[in-house]
Amino acid sequence: MDGPVDGTKLIRKLKPELLEALMGDPEFLLQHCHASGILSNNEYNNIKDLNMRSKQKDNKHALNFLKLLKTQDMQETFPKL
């Protein structure tokens, strides 16, 4: 090995693959991160709260978000959209 592995760089490099692999059951992953001490109680509760709130958003919000992504500013800033 060339030296210690930079975990943050490795995660960023593998981010697309990790997201695709882990999105099947994010609740399971969240519980294990909490149980192993990666997340504090406060962090765990904040993430769970965000997840609950996002699930409560209705279709109107999703459509408004998609409309926002189609605006010229967003298209110029994020050309891969």
PyMOL commands that set and color helices and strands:
alter all, ss='L'
color gray80, all
select helices_A, chain A and resi 7-13+15-22+26-35+41-56+59-69+72-77
alter helices_A, ss='H'
color red, helices_A
deselect
rebuild
show_as cartoon
